Amino acid sequence: MTTTVVDDVQARELRHVLQTYRRQPVTFVRGEGVRLFDSEGRGYLDLLSGIGVCALGYGHPRLVAAITEQTNRLLHTSNLFYHSLQGELAERLTTLSGLSRAFFCNSGTEANEACLKFARRYWHTRGEKRTKIVALEESFHGRTIGALSVTSDEHYRQPFEPLLGDVTWVSNQDPAQLLATVTGDTALIIVEPIQGEGGVYPLTPAFAAAINEASRRTGAIVIADEVQSGSGRTGYPFYSAAIGLKPHLMALGKALGGGIPIGATLIDDEVARTISFGDHGTTYGGNLLACRAALTVVDELVGGGLMAHVGRLGQHIGTRLRALASRHSCIVDVRGAGAMWGLELNRDAGPIVPLALERGVVVNRTAERVIRLLPPYVITDAEFDEGLERLDAALAAFGVQG
Ligand SMILES: *Cc1c(COP(=O)(O)O)cnc(C)c1O
């Protein structure tokens, strides 16, 4: 029997890499546009973009040129010195969001962690001992102790308890419950405008209005975790704006750097005024390479017309997915916006992922029964349809199996 590259890679990882991920037996070695190629030379249409990261697809000429030029010039200098790109990126992001300042870090989790710290700092500065948190059922905010404390999944949380206390969970469908839960003791409310890992649940404008009202009444800080739904993913700069949510703090990550790790916390003026020198910091956060990549992504979104493209694409995807659902009785719901969609099945969607890979399309299963699609923003209608045809075939095989 001949061993493949995948076998060798797998065997070495099994010996030396901490076993925290259950990976598919595929080794990608190259990408081009919205296509990935594996070590055996097989091509795949990518409807996942590395979990919502590679917004510009693979080998995007402007992104490649920008990070190549920056790599040759200067990668990193630390936050002990100025460089010109943090201010530029902060200016772009605050203009897009209506918030007033940015803090840069390296991941979505860190962006949320900074939100939690900044909310704590705000109440500390105001001399109020508020520690109560309101978070949503089906939420995901990351795996560090703080971010994990506001992530609802028991399976992720339980082995690491005790976490931050005083978290009350509210259904994402029940604005009245939210209004009743947020009181004068509530320090912060943290929500994903579209819950990603939890199964792609967009919050309704009515739910957003309830959050705004609860905050206005009690002073509770509102944190929008836009790590997955932001940075143009839904055809809006941030999905908060689409549903009328008015956050004081916003967490960004994933697509922001198009594949170069960067996270950001955006902060309104009221909270920003309570933060002092030395309150927070990071070695890598907002380095030249990361900011250069993010500036290129933002340029494409706004100047390059990519955000408008994602908005139009979302209409097309919605129509196509609803047609797909009408052909497969195992699909019970279709939810999403722009380039962020979930197909909920009436059973575990796990087996779909390898069936789809065998047919040359990359998709993801989340929340047990949901097939999640997070295609690169640059995908065309025709390319999406090609991927969907392959997913259609995988669903047909799934139906036959089970
Ligand atoms: C992915 C994600 C995170 C965590 O981001 P990392 O970059 O993995 O740390 C946090 N919140 C949401 C909504 C996410 O989708």
Ligand as a Chemical Component Dictionary entry (heavy atoms), coordinates in Angstrom:
data_LIG
# 
_chem_comp.id                   LIG 
_chem_comp.type                 NON-POLYMER 
_chem_comp.pdbx_formal_charge   0 
_chem_comp.three_letter_code    LIG 
# 
loop_
_chem_comp_atom.comp_id 
_chem_comp_atom.atom_id 
_chem_comp_atom.alt_atom_id 
_chem_comp_atom.type_symbol 
_chem_comp_atom.charge 
_chem_comp_atom.model_Cartn_x 
_chem_comp_atom.model_Cartn_y 
_chem_comp_atom.model_Cartn_z 
_chem_comp_atom.pdbx_ordinal 
LIG C1 C1 C 0 -14.566 32.678 15.837 1  
LIG C2 C2 C 0 -15.281 33.489 16.836 2  
LIG C3 C3 C 0 -14.662 33.912 18.008 3  
LIG C4 C4 C 0 -13.260 33.496 18.361 4  
LIG O1 O1 O 0 -12.339 34.001 17.457 5  
LIG P1 P1 P 0 -10.828 33.381 17.405 6  
LIG O2 O2 O 0 -10.163 34.162 16.331 7  
LIG O3 O3 O 0 -11.010 31.932 17.131 8  
LIG O4 O4 O 0 -10.230 33.617 18.735 9  
LIG C5 C5 C 0 -15.365 34.729 18.861 10 
LIG N1 N1 N 0 -16.628 35.102 18.592 11 
LIG C6 C6 C 0 -17.257 34.719 17.473 12 
LIG C7 C7 C 0 -18.647 35.196 17.205 13 
LIG C8 C8 C 0 -16.620 33.885 16.556 14 
LIG O5 O5 O 0 -17.253 33.475 15.453 15 
# 
loop_
_chem_comp_bond.comp_id 
_chem_comp_bond.atom_id_1 
_chem_comp_bond.atom_id_2 
_chem_comp_bond.value_order 
_chem_comp_bond.pdbx_ordinal 
LIG C1 C2 SING 1  
LIG C2 C3 SING 2  
LIG C2 C8 DOUB 3  
LIG C3 C4 SING 4  
LIG C3 C5 DOUB 5  
LIG C4 O1 SING 6  
LIG O1 P1 SING 7  
LIG P1 O2 DOUB 8  
LIG P1 O3 SING 9  
LIG P1 O4 SING 10 
LIG C5 N1 SING 11 
LIG N1 C6 DOUB 12 
LIG C6 C7 SING 13 
LIG C6 C8 SING 14 
LIG C8 O5 SING 15 
# 
